[in-house]
């Protein structure tokens, strides 16, 4: 998967995760990209524990894996910033 695919997948996953977690208004494009890419690594690890969810290309499985990881990342960030997961 090329760098441009990582950026696009990260931007989409980070944007959707920020809408799910209610942080869309406080996050910009660059933050969404970073959250989505880091979320892909976290999601790949977490989903790998359950026997699936590898980020192998630009497809639905990779998007959902990155989305799960991005939501986990935002929940952890929310926990440290406010003391609770929203």
Beta strands, then each sheet from edge to edge (+ up, - down):
end
